[in-house]
Amino acid sequence: MCAAPGGKTLVALQTLYPDLIVANDLERSKRITDVLAQFVYDYNPRTDKRLQVTNRDGTTISELDTYDRILVDVPCTNDRLSVMDDYNNVFNPMKLKYRLTLPELQASLLTHALKLVKVGGSVVYSTCSLSPIQNDGVVHMSLKRIWEETGCEIEIKDLSQALRPLKSLFSFANINLSYGHLVQPHLPSNFGPMYFCKFDKIK
């Protein structure tokens, strides 16, 4: 979901694990296709059976209980861009309405992703924001909704051990997050912010 411009799709391909990747973005699917054509040898969107690029609304995709893994890299305030560009960022007064509706959109995308993934599958939710509402707040809202709407049992994965080798490279926020992990902006690594949370669908 929300796969444009295509960088994370390339990373997923490089693992050589997936038999099929579906890269979906409602508005910028052509951008994904262009990026893949630049970096993937012999890529043809019409005939490639390993990779499908779609432009569907992520909140209405109909294949429930179908996918093994879903990355929900949602639209967000993109805080890093916001401090670099005075005009083209969501904190511009002209984008106030869009900014206020972001958490609702994020929660809708995450909730639907949890419906689309198979039992035994995983969902990763991520933002480029420091906002508690867009991060743990959206996770909390989605967990409440998925339980009320479906009764599905979802488990939050503790990634602390898996992230230990990365602590020498990135600056992780030392705050009491309820669900996910937050990489703080860090000049030496030229990276951040990034929030992420992993879910397993138990039943």
N, C-alpha and C positions, 0 to 999 in steps of 0.2 A: 504493500500500500504506500502511496505517496512516494513513488520510487525515483522521480526526477531529481537531479539531472542524470543519475545513473551510476554514480561512483560506488554506492553500496552493492548494486547489482554486479558490478565488475568484481568486487571483493568476493561476493558469494560464488561467482563462477570460478574464481581462482582456487577455491578450496577443493574443487573437483568432486565434491560430495553430492550435490543435487542431480537427480536424473532430469528434472524439469524445474525451471524457474519462471514464475509469472511476475513480471515487473509492471505494476499498475500505477498510473497517475491520471487523475481526472482531466487535467488541463495541459500537461506537458509531455505526453507520450512520444511525440515526435522528437523531442530533445533526447529522450532515452535512446530511441532508435539511432539517432545521429551519433551519440557517444559510443554505443556498442559497435556501430559500423567502423568507427575510428580505431577501436582497440581489440576487437575480436576478429581473428582471422577467418575469412570466408563466411562472415555472418550475412545471412539473407533472411529478413523478417518474414518472407512468404513461405520459406521452406524449412527453416530451422525448427526442429522438433524439441530441442533442449531448452529453448528460450522463447517465451511469448510476451509480447509487449501489448498491454491493453490500456484503454482509457475509460474505465468505468468508475462510477461513484462508489467509493470505498464503504459507504454506509449502507449500500443496497445490493452488494454482490450476493448472489443467491445460492452459491454452493456451500451450504452449511455442513459442518463436520467433514470437510474435504481435505484441507491442507495440513501438511506435517509441521511446517514452520512458517511463521508470518512475522515480518519486520514492519512495525507501524511507526515510521519516521515522520511524525505529524507536522503539518504547518504550525509554526510557533512564532514568537516574537523575534527569534534569531538575534539574540542580544549582541553577539559579536559584530554583526553587520550594522546594528543600530548605532553603535558608537563610532562607526567609520563613515557612515553615509547619513547626512542630515535630512535628505529628502526621501530617498527610497528605503524607508524603514517604517515599521508598523507603529512607531511612536509619533509619527507625523500626525498633527491634529486632524488632517483630512482622513486618516484611517482609524479614527476613534471607534466607529461602529464595528469595523472588522475586528479590531483588537479585543473589544468587549465580548464578541461572539466566539473567539478562539477556543476557550476551555470547553464550551458546549460541543463544538466541532470535534475537538480532540477526544472527548469522552465518547462521542458517537462512533468515531472511527475505531477506538480501542475496544469498545463493547462489541461492535460487530465483528472485529477480528477474533475475539474470543469465541464467538459463535461459529466462525468459519473454520477454526482449527479442529483437527480430530482429537478425540480422547487419546491421551498419551503424547500429544503434540505440544509445541511451545510457541509463545508469542513474546516478542521483545518490543517494548514501547520506548521511544526515544524522542528527546527534544534538544534544541540548542539554546535552552533558556535557563535562567536562574530562578524563575518564578515558581514559588511553592504551589500556586494554584494550578499551573500548567503541568507540574511534575507529580508530586505525591497527591495533590488534590484531584487531578484527573484520574489517577489510578484508583483512589478511594471511591470516587463517583462511579467508575466503570465496574468495580467489583460489586458495589451495591446493586447496580442495574442488572448485571448478568445473573446475579442470584435471584433477584425479584422476577426477572423475565423468563428464566430458563431453569433455575435450580442447579445449574452446572457447578461443580466443585472445582475451584481454581486455587492453585498453590503458588505463592510467591517464592521464587528461588533465591536463596542466600548466595550471592556471588563473591562473598568476602575472600574466600580462599583462592578462587580463580583469579582474582584481581591483585593478589599480593605481588606477583612479579612486575606488575605495571606501576606500582607505587613509586618506583625510582624514576619513572618517565613522566608521570602525570601527577597533578596535585588534586587529590580527592578531598572534597569538603568534609570537614570533621564536625558535622552537625547531626542532630538526631532525626534522620529521615525515617519515616515509617515503613517505606516499601523499597525504594530504589537506591541508586548510587549517583553521585553528582561529581563530575570533573570540573574543577574551577578553572577560570581563565588563568593561563600560566605562560608568562613570556618566554622562559627558556625553551619550552616545548612548542611554543606558537600554536596552542590548542586550547579549546574550551570556549564557553561552557558546553557541557553535554550531560544530560540526564538520561539514565536508562534503567529499565526494570524488566525482569524476565518472569514470565508466567508459565506454569505447566497446567494443562487441562487434565484433571484427575478423573472426572466422570461427568 
